[in-house]
Amino acid sequence: MDDAQLAAHFERHRARLRAVAYRMLGSLAEADDAVQDAWLRLHASDTGEIDNLGGWLTTVVARESLHRLRSRRHRREDPLPDPIVVAGDDDPEQAALLADSVTLALLVVLDRLTPAERLAFVLHDTFDVPFETVAGVLGRTPAAARQLASRARRRVRGAGLPKPDPDLAAQRRVVDAFYAAARAGDFAALVEVLAPDVVLRTDDGPGRTPLVLRGVPAVARLARAPRGAELHPAVVNGLAGAVITRAGRPFAIIAFTVVEGRIVAIDGLRDPDRVARLTTVRLAAA
């Protein structure tokens, strides 16, 4: 097989490989690095000895992701997950990452698992990889891999993650109503769209304490957009959201979780470096 044929075969698997790495690492940059490492490994290998290319590549990406995750934990690094932002018209590359829904809330829960639990859960429960293969990546028995996935599954279920309304257009109507009420300073209208136990969380970047507010009064007080801000509707990890810019520069990424027609959670990323890296290309294409 020549280089062009090998590259074509690899490209057919890229979207799945990137999705595996993203769920393992919660970082788009690290996910891309793990996929690139898989390509380099493939290019240096004897492809004639690979019976199942997709399975082989998935195993390589999983091992690389596990190594990165363990190194991160060893250095006591635990970054918040990168949001996947689809702004403007269709973005097939980003949408491919969300073929199986993965919200920011789920990624936060996955961050609390051990690396081995996370790998077993992601590979088996999300991508239907057999436990025999999972065991090979982890260097454990299939029974041990099954136990890891079961433990991870219980922890994910125990987190009580909300189930967002499935209709994205309906979510958008609720979010639009929220912003209209916020701009007008209409508290009564905000009460209509915010769940009583709504939670607002923001990540402002390294060295800054994350903000967590609970309840309608606290969230409503912070509902107004910063002065001079412009709102760009977007889909953030499959949910209705927005990118906020000031003077044409990305300022924040916001994701809304809407359940039964009310907003139960608002998650905002306001780390300037990460917001710019994750949104500039998307907005330019919008």
C-alpha positions in Angstrom: 0.0 0.0 0.0 1.5 3.4 -1.0 1.4 6.5 1.1 -1.6 8.0 -0.7 -3.6 4.8 -0.2 -2.6 4.6 3.4 -3.5 8.2 4.0 -6.9 7.6 2.4 -7.6 4.6 4.6 -6.6 6.6 7.7 -8.8 9.6 6.9 -11.8 7.3 6.9 -11.2 6.6 10.5 -10.1 10.1 11.7 -13.5 11.3 12.9 -14.0 8.2 15.1 -10.4 8.4 16.4 -10.7 12.1 17.3 -14.0 11.4 19.1 -12.4 8.6 21.2 -9.5 10.9 22.1 -11.7 13.9 23.0 -13.9 11.8 25.3 -10.7 10.5 27.0 -8.9 13.8 27.3 -11.5 16.6 27.2 -9.0 18.6 25.1 -9.3 19.2 21.4 -5.6 20.0 21.0 -4.5 16.8 22.9 -7.1 14.8 21.0 -5.6 16.0 17.7 -2.1 15.2 18.9 -3.2 11.6 19.9 -4.7 11.1 16.4 -1.5 12.5 14.8 0.6 10.1 16.9 -1.6 7.2 15.6 -0.9 8.3 12.0 2.8 8.3 12.6 2.7 4.9 14.2 0.7 3.6 11.2 3.0 5.1 8.7 6.0 3.4 10.4 4.2 0.0 10.7 3.9 -3.0 8.4 0.3 -2.6 7.3 0.3 -6.1 5.8 0.2 -7.4 9.4 -2.9 -5.3 10.4 -6.1 -7.3 9.9 -8.5 -4.7 11.3 -7.2 -1.2 10.6 -10.0 0.6 12.5 -9.6 -1.5 15.6 -5.8 -1.2 15.4 -6.0 2.6 15.2 -8.6 2.8 18.0 -6.3 0.8 20.2 -3.3 3.0 19.4 -5.3 6.2 20.1 -6.7 4.7 23.3 -3.2 3.8 24.6 -1.8 7.3 23.7 -4.8 9.0 25.4 -4.4 6.8 28.5 -0.7 7.7 28.7 -1.5 11.4 28.4 -4.2 11.2 31.0 -2.0 9.4 33.5 0.8 11.9 32.9 -1.7 14.7 33.5 -2.9 13.3 36.8 0.7 12.7 37.9 1.5 16.4 37.3 -1.8 17.3 39.2 -3.2 18.9 36.0 -7.0 18.7 35.7 -8.1 21.2 33.1 -11.8 21.8 32.5 -12.9 20.3 29.2 -12.8 22.2 25.9 -16.2 23.0 24.6 -17.0 22.0 21.0 -18.4 25.1 19.3 -20.4 25.0 16.1 -21.2 28.6 15.0 -22.9 29.8 11.9 -23.8 27.2 9.3 -23.0 23.4 9.4 -19.5 22.5 10.6 -19.1 18.8 9.7 -15.7 18.4 11.4 -17.0 19.5 14.7 -20.4 17.9 14.4 -18.7 14.5 13.9 -17.3 14.8 17.4 -20.8 14.9 18.7 -22.2 11.9 16.9 -22.8 10.4 20.3 -23.9 13.2 22.6 -21.3 14.4 25.0 -22.1 17.4 27.1 -19.7 19.4 29.1 -21.4 18.1 32.3 -20.6 14.5 31.3 -17.0 15.4 30.5 -16.7 16.9 34.0 -17.9 13.7 35.5 -15.5 11.7 33.3 -12.7 13.8 34.7 -13.5 12.4 38.1 -12.9 8.8 37.1 -9.6 7.1 37.3 -7.8 6.9 33.9 -8.5 3.1 33.7 -12.2 3.6 34.5 -12.5 6.4 31.9 -10.9 4.3 29.2 -13.1 1.3 29.9 -16.3 3.4 30.0 -15.4 5.4 26.8 -14.3 2.4 24.7 -17.0 0.0 25.7 -20.0 2.0 26.6 -19.6 4.7 24.0 -17.8 3.0 21.1 -18.8 -0.7 21.7 -15.2 -1.9 21.8 -15.2 -5.5 23.2 -13.9 -6.0 26.7 -11.1 -8.3 25.4 -9.7 -5.3 23.5 -10.2 -2.9 26.4 -8.3 -5.4 28.6 -5.4 -5.5 26.2 -5.1 -1.7 26.3 -5.2 -1.7 30.1 -3.0 -4.8 30.6 -5.7 -6.4 32.6 -8.1 -9.3 32.3 -11.5 -8.9 30.5 -13.2 -9.5 33.8 -11.3 -6.6 35.4 -12.1 -4.4 32.4 -15.7 -5.2 32.8 -15.6 -4.3 36.5 -13.9 -0.9 35.6 -16.6 -0.1 33.1 -19.4 -1.1 35.6 -17.8 1.1 38.3 -17.5 4.0 35.9 -21.1 3.5 34.7 -22.4 3.7 38.3 -20.5 6.9 39.0 -21.8 8.5 35.8 -25.4 7.5 36.7 -24.9 8.6 40.3 -23.9 12.1 39.2 -27.6 12.7 38.3 -26.8 14.5 35.0 -29.9 16.3 33.6 -31.3 15.1 30.3 -31.6 18.1 28.0 -34.7 18.6 25.9 -33.9 16.8 22.6 -35.3 19.6 20.3 -32.5 22.0 19.6 -34.8 24.6 18.1 -36.9 24.5 21.3 -33.8 24.9 23.3 -32.9 28.0 21.2 -36.3 29.6 21.8 -35.8 29.3 25.6 -32.3 30.7 25.3 -33.5 33.6 23.1 -36.2 34.3 25.7 -33.5 34.4 28.4 -31.4 36.9 26.6 -34.4 39.1 25.7 -35.4 39.1 29.4 -31.8 39.8 30.5 -31.5 42.8 28.1 -34.8 44.2 29.3 -34.0 43.6 33.0 -37.3 41.8 33.2 -37.0 39.6 36.3 -40.5 38.1 35.9 -39.6 36.9 32.4 -36.3 35.5 33.7 -38.2 33.5 36.4 -40.3 32.0 33.5 -37.3 30.5 31.7 -35.0 29.7 34.7 -35.5 26.6 36.8 -35.8 27.3 40.5 -32.6 25.4 41.2 -30.7 26.8 38.2 -26.9 26.7 38.4 -24.4 29.0 36.7 -20.8 28.0 36.5 -17.9 30.0 34.9 -14.3 29.2 34.3 -12.2 32.4 34.0 -8.9 30.6 33.4 -5.8 29.7 35.4 -5.3 31.5 38.7 -8.9 32.6 38.9 -11.5 31.0 41.2 -14.4 29.5 39.3 -17.7 31.2 39.9 -20.7 29.0 41.0 -24.1 30.6 41.5 -27.3 28.8 42.4 -31.0 29.9 42.3 -32.9 32.3 40.2 -32.2 35.5 42.1 -28.4 35.0 42.0 -28.3 34.0 38.4 -30.7 36.7 37.3 -28.4 39.4 38.8 -25.5 38.2 36.5 -27.7 37.7 33.4 -26.8 40.9 31.6 -24.1 40.7 28.9 -21.0 42.8 29.4 -21.1 46.3 28.0 -20.3 46.4 24.2 -20.8 42.7 23.9 -22.3 41.0 20.8 -24.1 37.7 20.9 -23.4 34.9 18.3 -25.8 31.9 18.5 -23.9 28.6 18.5 -24.3 25.0 19.3 -22.0 24.0 22.2 -21.5 20.3 22.8 -24.8 19.7 21.2 -26.7 22.2 23.3 -28.0 25.7 22.5 -25.4 28.2 23.4 -23.6 31.3 22.3 -20.3 32.9 21.6 -20.0 36.4 23.1 -17.6 38.9 21.5 -16.4 42.4 22.4 -14.8 44.6 19.8 -15.0 41.7 17.4 -13.0 39.4 19.6 -14.3 36.2 21.3 -14.9 36.9 25.0 -16.9 33.9 26.3 -18.5 30.6 25.3 -21.8 29.8 26.9 -23.7 26.5 27.0 -27.3 26.2 28.3 -28.9 23.0 29.6 -32.7 23.2 29.0 -34.9 20.6 30.6 -38.7 20.7 30.2 -38.6 24.2 28.7 -36.5 25.8 31.5 -32.8 26.5 31.9 -31.3 24.3 34.6 -27.6 25.0 34.0 -25.5 27.7 32.4 -21.8 26.9 31.8 -19.5 29.6 30.7 -15.9 29.6 29.6 -14.2 33.0 29.9 -10.5 32.1 29.7 -9.4 34.5 27.0 -6.7 32.3 25.5 -8.9 29.2 25.3 -12.0 31.1 24.0 -10.0 32.6 21.2 -8.4 29.3 20.3 -11.7 27.5 20.2 -13.9 30.0 18.5 -11.9 32.3 16.1 -11.9 29.9 13.2 -15.6 29.0 13.7 -16.7 32.7 13.9 -14.7 33.6 10.8 -16.5 30.9 8.9 -19.9 31.9 10.2 
